[in-house]
């Protein structure tokens, strides 16, 4: 359940009317009061305007391409040690084709030759296994949150230092 309140600017004054007090009271009710029949506190997710798809869907698409990139690196490393000829073929194909779209890369690799098809099938197997079994999803969430927090702290600290006369606890301006 989403709640919204609009107040026409002609209704605004220094002395709020009854309507304004009712609207303000409604805005400051807790979410627990606004969500019906729930005993748990529910927090509404942020709305991301004009995104087309959810940010999570876009991130998943980027991860999909990233897993393909990782799979190519894993397969290339495996081939380098036991099948140098196939390794060289894969390297030449990578040099000529972009890895930015993982599905297009694999589709093109499959159609190159029967030997390349086998390489593509191996890449598909590896990217699936890596995604499902080896990628540390919890670690991703922890690292992303930490990076955002650290970056925010650094940016705010830098701003304070740039706009004040204090750095490292010492006054630097006259």
C-alpha beads as a LAMMPS data file, in Angstrom:
LAMMPS data file: protein, C-alpha beads

174 atoms
173 bonds

1 atom types
1 bond types

-500.0 500.0 xlo xhi
-500.0 500.0 ylo yhi
-500.0 500.0 zlo zhi

Masses

1 110.0

Atoms # bond

1 1 1 0.000 0.000 0.000
2 1 1 1.480 3.335 -1.001
3 1 1 0.361 6.610 0.481
4 1 1 0.760 10.053 -0.978
5 1 1 -0.512 13.449 -0.022
6 1 1 -0.604 16.610 -2.095
7 1 1 -1.095 20.061 -0.644
8 1 1 -1.967 22.887 -3.001
9 1 1 0.345 25.866 -2.487
10 1 1 -2.621 28.184 -1.850
11 1 1 -3.385 26.084 1.229
12 1 1 0.031 26.734 2.764
13 1 1 0.266 29.361 5.461
14 1 1 2.025 30.114 8.700
15 1 1 -1.042 28.937 10.570
16 1 1 -2.028 25.514 9.257
17 1 1 -5.664 24.840 8.639
18 1 1 -7.414 21.747 9.878
19 1 1 -6.934 20.112 6.463
20 1 1 -3.193 20.764 6.547
21 1 1 -2.882 19.386 10.104
22 1 1 -4.744 16.231 9.047
23 1 1 -2.505 15.817 5.981
24 1 1 0.641 16.413 8.043
25 1 1 -0.512 13.962 10.691
26 1 1 -1.111 11.362 7.992
27 1 1 2.402 11.898 6.583
28 1 1 4.053 11.338 9.943
29 1 1 2.144 8.233 10.971
30 1 1 4.473 5.304 11.252
31 1 1 4.596 2.783 8.429
32 1 1 3.286 0.254 10.906
33 1 1 0.118 2.314 11.261
34 1 1 -0.226 2.820 7.514
35 1 1 0.172 -0.822 6.512
36 1 1 -3.048 -2.580 7.182
37 1 1 -3.406 -5.680 9.340
38 1 1 0.324 -6.252 9.646
39 1 1 2.034 -6.627 12.965
40 1 1 5.487 -6.412 11.389
41 1 1 7.157 -3.184 10.285
42 1 1 7.220 -3.053 6.468
43 1 1 9.504 -0.670 4.657
44 1 1 8.603 0.265 1.091
45 1 1 11.353 -0.056 -1.500
46 1 1 12.639 3.006 -3.309
47 1 1 11.090 3.766 -6.662
48 1 1 13.663 4.183 -9.428
49 1 1 12.043 6.401 -12.081
50 1 1 12.656 6.029 -15.794
51 1 1 14.743 2.890 -15.497
52 1 1 12.627 0.669 -17.777
53 1 1 13.560 -2.516 -15.952
54 1 1 14.431 -2.991 -12.318
55 1 1 17.982 -2.101 -11.292
56 1 1 18.360 -5.705 -10.135
57 1 1 17.445 -6.945 -13.614
58 1 1 20.035 -4.660 -15.170
59 1 1 22.664 -5.783 -12.652
60 1 1 21.790 -9.426 -13.409
61 1 1 22.316 -8.762 -17.122
62 1 1 25.745 -7.257 -16.417
63 1 1 26.632 -10.215 -14.189
64 1 1 25.515 -12.599 -16.933
65 1 1 28.027 -11.017 -19.326
66 1 1 30.650 -10.956 -16.563
67 1 1 30.188 -14.691 -15.907
68 1 1 30.792 -15.313 -19.604
69 1 1 34.019 -13.285 -19.408
70 1 1 35.127 -15.275 -16.349
71 1 1 34.261 -18.572 -18.069
72 1 1 36.359 -17.612 -21.116
73 1 1 39.307 -16.851 -18.822
74 1 1 38.890 -20.170 -16.968
75 1 1 38.594 -22.217 -20.172
76 1 1 41.569 -20.404 -21.731
77 1 1 43.694 -21.116 -18.653
78 1 1 42.698 -24.793 -18.764
79 1 1 43.447 -25.063 -22.490
80 1 1 46.797 -23.328 -22.178
81 1 1 48.191 -26.201 -20.130
82 1 1 46.788 -29.231 -21.958
83 1 1 45.699 -28.126 -25.461
84 1 1 47.826 -25.239 -26.772
85 1 1 46.278 -25.452 -30.242
86 1 1 42.723 -24.947 -28.932
87 1 1 44.037 -22.234 -26.619
88 1 1 45.472 -20.384 -29.610
89 1 1 42.187 -20.722 -31.538
90 1 1 40.245 -19.331 -28.600
91 1 1 42.721 -16.453 -28.209
92 1 1 42.412 -15.559 -31.891
93 1 1 38.616 -15.638 -31.655
94 1 1 38.644 -13.441 -28.528
95 1 1 40.937 -10.965 -30.297
96 1 1 38.450 -10.659 -33.189
97 1 1 35.175 -10.718 -31.195
98 1 1 33.902 -8.631 -28.314
99 1 1 33.126 -10.232 -24.953
100 1 1 30.713 -7.425 -24.011
101 1 1 27.695 -9.566 -24.994
102 1 1 28.293 -13.065 -23.663
103 1 1 25.460 -14.739 -25.560
104 1 1 26.461 -13.219 -28.903
105 1 1 30.062 -14.207 -28.274
106 1 1 29.102 -17.840 -27.597
107 1 1 26.649 -17.963 -30.510
108 1 1 29.321 -16.668 -32.895
109 1 1 31.895 -19.075 -31.452
110 1 1 29.528 -22.046 -31.963
111 1 1 29.075 -21.155 -35.631
112 1 1 32.771 -20.657 -36.361
113 1 1 33.640 -24.373 -36.747
114 1 1 32.948 -27.728 -35.077
115 1 1 36.066 -27.302 -32.925
116 1 1 34.946 -23.843 -31.896
117 1 1 31.491 -25.247 -31.077
118 1 1 33.119 -27.531 -28.516
119 1 1 34.889 -24.527 -26.969
120 1 1 31.610 -22.623 -26.807
121 1 1 29.854 -25.549 -25.131
122 1 1 32.637 -25.719 -22.557
123 1 1 32.314 -21.974 -21.888
124 1 1 28.546 -22.383 -21.401
125 1 1 29.127 -25.208 -18.905
126 1 1 31.754 -23.250 -16.987
127 1 1 29.727 -20.031 -16.769
128 1 1 26.723 -21.947 -15.452
129 1 1 28.782 -23.858 -12.896
130 1 1 30.629 -20.715 -11.786
131 1 1 27.391 -18.771 -11.355
132 1 1 25.622 -21.525 -9.437
133 1 1 28.439 -23.047 -7.412
134 1 1 31.517 -20.841 -7.165
135 1 1 30.428 -17.203 -7.174
136 1 1 30.186 -15.861 -3.631
137 1 1 26.881 -13.984 -3.673
138 1 1 26.981 -13.068 0.027
139 1 1 30.479 -11.694 -0.411
140 1 1 29.273 -9.591 -3.369
141 1 1 26.565 -7.975 -1.240
142 1 1 28.978 -7.360 1.636
143 1 1 31.679 -5.891 -0.609
144 1 1 29.258 -3.688 -2.570
145 1 1 27.738 -2.301 0.641
146 1 1 31.179 -1.681 2.129
147 1 1 32.375 0.059 -1.040
148 1 1 29.331 2.360 -1.051
149 1 1 29.742 3.173 2.655
150 1 1 33.499 3.782 2.352
151 1 1 33.050 5.909 -0.760
152 1 1 30.285 7.992 0.844
153 1 1 32.400 8.557 3.961
154 1 1 35.424 9.595 1.890
155 1 1 33.412 11.977 -0.301
156 1 1 31.756 13.605 2.718
157 1 1 35.084 13.886 4.560
158 1 1 36.781 15.402 1.500
159 1 1 33.929 17.887 1.125
160 1 1 34.191 18.955 4.760
161 1 1 37.960 19.391 4.460
162 1 1 37.563 21.350 1.196
163 1 1 34.886 23.652 2.586
164 1 1 36.211 24.204 6.100
165 1 1 39.436 25.392 7.569
166 1 1 40.134 22.217 9.519
167 1 1 42.178 19.236 8.385
168 1 1 43.381 16.452 10.667
169 1 1 42.039 18.397 13.648
170 1 1 44.197 21.463 12.908
171 1 1 43.102 24.829 11.614
172 1 1 44.617 25.416 8.180
173 1 1 43.025 28.775 7.287
174 1 1 43.527 32.195 8.831

Bonds

1 1 1 2
2 1 2 3
3 1 3 4
4 1 4 5
5 1 5 6
6 1 6 7
7 1 7 8
8 1 8 9
9 1 9 10
10 1 10 11
11 1 11 12
12 1 12 13
13 1 13 14
14 1 14 15
15 1 15 16
16 1 16 17
17 1 17 18
18 1 18 19
19 1 19 20
20 1 20 21
21 1 21 22
22 1 22 23
23 1 23 24
24 1 24 25
25 1 25 26
26 1 26 27
27 1 27 28
28 1 28 29
29 1 29 30
30 1 30 31
31 1 31 32
32 1 32 33
33 1 33 34
34 1 34 35
35 1 35 36
36 1 36 37
37 1 37 38
38 1 38 39
39 1 39 40
40 1 40 41
41 1 41 42
42 1 42 43
43 1 43 44
44 1 44 45
45 1 45 46
46 1 46 47
47 1 47 48
48 1 48 49
49 1 49 50
50 1 50 51
51 1 51 52
52 1 52 53
53 1 53 54
54 1 54 55
55 1 55 56
56 1 56 57
57 1 57 58
58 1 58 59
59 1 59 60
60 1 60 61
61 1 61 62
62 1 62 63
63 1 63 64
64 1 64 65
65 1 65 66
66 1 66 67
67 1 67 68
68 1 68 69
69 1 69 70
70 1 70 71
71 1 71 72
72 1 72 73
73 1 73 74
74 1 74 75
75 1 75 76
76 1 76 77
77 1 77 78
78 1 78 79
79 1 79 80
80 1 80 81
81 1 81 82
82 1 82 83
83 1 83 84
84 1 84 85
85 1 85 86
86 1 86 87
87 1 87 88
88 1 88 89
89 1 89 90
90 1 90 91
91 1 91 92
92 1 92 93
93 1 93 94
94 1 94 95
95 1 95 96
96 1 96 97
97 1 97 98
98 1 98 99
99 1 99 100
100 1 100 101
101 1 101 102
102 1 102 103
103 1 103 104
104 1 104 105
105 1 105 106
106 1 106 107
107 1 107 108
108 1 108 109
109 1 109 110
110 1 110 111
111 1 111 112
112 1 112 113
113 1 113 114
114 1 114 115
115 1 115 116
116 1 116 117
117 1 117 118
118 1 118 119
119 1 119 120
120 1 120 121
121 1 121 122
122 1 122 123
123 1 123 124
124 1 124 125
125 1 125 126
126 1 126 127
127 1 127 128
128 1 128 129
129 1 129 130
130 1 130 131
131 1 131 132
132 1 132 133
133 1 133 134
134 1 134 135
135 1 135 136
136 1 136 137
137 1 137 138
138 1 138 139
139 1 139 140
140 1 140 141
141 1 141 142
142 1 142 143
143 1 143 144
144 1 144 145
145 1 145 146
146 1 146 147
147 1 147 148
148 1 148 149
149 1 149 150
150 1 150 151
151 1 151 152
152 1 152 153
153 1 153 154
154 1 154 155
155 1 155 156
156 1 156 157
157 1 157 158
158 1 158 159
159 1 159 160
160 1 160 161
161 1 161 162
162 1 162 163
163 1 163 164
164 1 164 165
165 1 165 166
166 1 166 167
167 1 167 168
168 1 168 169
169 1 169 170
170 1 170 171
171 1 171 172
172 1 172 173
173 1 173 174
